[in-house]
Amino acid sequence: MSKRDELIAKYAADLKDKCGVTPDQALLTKVVIGCGPSIYNADSATVSGTDAKELETVKNNFLVKKLGLKDGPELDKALDAVIDQYGRSNRNKYRAVVYYLLTKHFKKESVYK
């Protein structure tokens, strides 16, 4: 099993156990591939739910640039909802899981087709 496959399995478990979501494995795999090398770096593999600067980066680089959404208050609300769903007290919020949940939230799966 490759390192990426191991990470995908870990993210799928997080989605099930911590978020109460049964993941679409094909979409999760595409989201993980889309994250590129960031998933292999301990710092960039996770998202801090309390760091406003980091959440702003997720909003600009992922929601606006990757998913093609217009910046507005609904993006902040969605980020907040995803962080709540993942569990604010959960220290390790994996970037790929957050991106997957945001992709599903905005029904933007077509970006990864």
N, C-alpha and C positions, 0 to 999 in steps of 0.2 A: 504494500500500500504506500503510495507516495505521500509526501508531507502535505501536499494540497488536499489529497483525499482524507487524510487524518483530520485536517482542519475543517473540512466540509462536514465530516461526521460530528465533530465537536460543536459546530455551529447549529447543525440540525438538532442535536440534543438540547442546546440552549433554547432554541425556538420552541421545542416541545415542553421542556421542563420549566423554563423560566417565563416564557411568553404565552404558553397555552396555545401554540399554533402548530398545526401539522404542516411542515414545510413542503413546498413543491421543489423536489430535489433538482429538477432540471433548471429551474429559475435560480435556486440557491447557488448551484454550480456556476451559472453565468455571472451572477453578482460577485461571487468570490473571484472568478477570473478577471472581472472588471476592476476589482480592487488592486490588481497587480501585486507588486512586491511588498506593498504596505502590510499585508497580512503576516509576513514573516518577521517583522520587526516588532518587538514587544511594545514599544511606545505607540507606533502608528497603527497597530492591530486593534487597539481599543479606542473608544470614544469616551471622553469625560462628560458625563451628563450635567456637571456643575460648572464647567468652564465655558463661560459665555463666548470667549474668543474661538474656542474649538467648535462650538455649536454653530457659530456664524460661518466658519470654514466649511462645515458639512453642508450648511444651507447653500452657500455660494457655489462650492465646487461640485456638489452632488445634485442637490435639488434643482438649482438654476441651470448649471452648465450641462450636467449629464442627463437629467430627466426633462430639461427644457421647460421648467415651470417659471411662472412670473413671480418675482419677489413680492412678498406681502405678508400680512399678519397670519394668514392661514398656514404658511410654511413654518412659522414659529410654533403655532398651535399643534401642528402635526409632529414636529420634533419633540415637543413637550409630551404629547400623547404616547409616542413611541418610547421615550425614556421612562414614562410611568409604566407602560406595559412591560418593559424589560425589568423594571424594578429599580427605583431610585437608589435603594440601599445596596444593590448588586454592584460590587466594585468593578468587575470586568464586563463591560458592555462591548462586545466585539463589533468592530466597524462593519463587517460583512452582514451581521445580524441586523444592525441598525439600518443599513442600506436596504436590506431585503424587506424589512418591515415598512420602511418609507416607500419603497417601490410598490408594495401591495396596497398601502394606504391610499396612494394617489392613482392606483390602477394603471401604472405605467410599465407593466410587464412587457409591452410591445417594444420598449427600448432595447430589451435583451433578446429579441427574436432573431 
